[in-house]
Amino acid sequence: MKINKNLKLLQISGKTFLLKAEEIGYYLISVGLLIGFALLVFDGFKILLNIFSYENLSQAAILFLDKILIALIFIEIFYTVQVALLEESAIKCVEPFLLVAITALIRRLLILSFEISHVKDIPIEKLKYFLIELLEICFLVLALLLGLILLRKTRKEKNASPK
């Protein structure tokens, strides 16, 4: 009987320790994400201020857009970590991950379409691969959007149902 109580106490202590360690990890990740975000924004604005020193203005625009969109992904991931810290239900953490994935795919879609439109002589084989990638990205965005809509609809129905 006494061994059972000690074992139960040890399990509770272990769970508490692991939850605190997880929370500390999330805080460290949050700080790292904020530092990364600040560095990306700084680098993006540095590119913007020196945009006319680049030989190719389109290339500078791609670099700037790339930095800013990655910074947005950092903020989306930060939001996801924030939700994981503050929410008690694991299902509530799914939506921010879907939003991060959609943001990343849209970023790639924008960069890819910008690259295609600003290349003068593009080999037909490379164009084929670009178009296949564009199609794949569009399909993934639609699938993730459908998942997000279903998640929100399910949550709304669950909240609307009488308890």
N, C-alpha and C positions, 0 to 999 in steps of 0.2 A: 504494500500500500504506500509506504513512504518512498519507495523507489519510483513508483508511478507518479507521485506528486513532484519529485525532483526532476524526472524526465519531462513532465509537462511544463515545469518552470523553465527548464533548459530550452525547450522548444519555443516557448514564448519569448525568452531572452534572445534566442537566435533569430527569430522572425523580426523582432524589434530592431536588432542590430542591422540586419540586412535591409530593412526598410529605411533606416537612417542612412546607411551607406548609399543606397539608391538615391535618396534625396540629395545627399551631398554631391553625388555624381551628376545629377541633373543641374545643380547649381553651378558646378564647375563647367559643364557643357554650355550652360547659358552664358557665362562670362566669356568663354571662348568664342561663342557665336557672336556676341556683341562686339568683341574686339575684331573678329574677322569682318563683320559688317562695316565697322568704322574704317578699317583699312581699305576695303573695297570701294567704299564711297569716296574716301580720300583719293585713292588711285584713279577712280573714274573722273573726279573733278580735275585732277591733275592733267589727265588726257584732254578733258574739255578745254581747259585753259590753254593748252599747247596744241590745239587742234589744227591751227594753221601752219604749224611747223612740220607737219607730216607731208610727205610727197603726195600721198593719195588721200583725199578727204574722205572718201568712202571707207577706206581701211580704218581711219581714225574713228569714224562713226561706229563701225562694227566693234572696235575695241571698247569704246565708251558704252555702247549698248550692252555689250557682254558683261562688263564690270557691274553696271547698274542692275541688270537682270539677275546676276548671281547674288548681288547684295539683297535683292528682294527674296530670293530663295533662302538666304541666311535668316532673314526676318521671319519667313514662314516657318522655318524649322525652329526658330526661337519660340514662336507662338505655340508650336506643337509641344515643345518641352514645357512651356508654361502651363499648357492644358494638362499635360501628364502630371505636373506637380500639384496643380490645384484641384483637379477633378478626381472623384473617387471611382468612377466607373470607367473601365478600360474601353468600352465601346465609344465613349465620347472622344477618345483620342484618335479615332479612325478618321474623322472629318479633316482635321488639320493635315494628316498625312496625304489624304487625297488631294487637298488643295496644293500642297507642296509639289506633288507629282504633276498635277495639271500645270502649275506655274513653270516647272522645269521643262515640260514638253512644249509649252507655248514659247518659252525662251528659245529652245532649239529650233522650233518652227520659224520664228522670226529671223534668227541668225541664218538659217539655211536658205530661206527665201530671199533674204538680203544678199547673201553670197551669190546665189544663182542670178539675180537680176543685175549684179554689178561685175560679172565676168564677161569679157568680150568674146573670146573664142573658147568655148567649152566643148570638150570632146563629147560625142554622142553617148559613149559608154558611161562617162562620168555623169552626164545629165540623166541617164537612165537610173543610175544609183541614187542621185539626188531625188528624183521623182518617187522612187520606191520608198525612200526614207520619209519623204513628205506624206505619202499615203499611210505608212505605218504610224507615224506620229498622229495624224488626224484620227485614225482608227482608235489609237490608245486614248486620245483626249476624249473622244465620244464615249468610249467604254467607262472611263473614270468619271465623266460627267453623269452618265447614267447611274453609276454606283453612288455618287454623291446625292443625286435626286432621290434615289430609293432610300438611302440612309436618312435623309431629312424627312421624307414622307413617312417612313416608319416611326421616326422619333415624334413627328407631329401627331400621328395616329395614337401612339402610346401615351402621349401627354394629354390628348383630348379624351381618351377613354376614362369613364368614371371608375374610381378606385373603391 
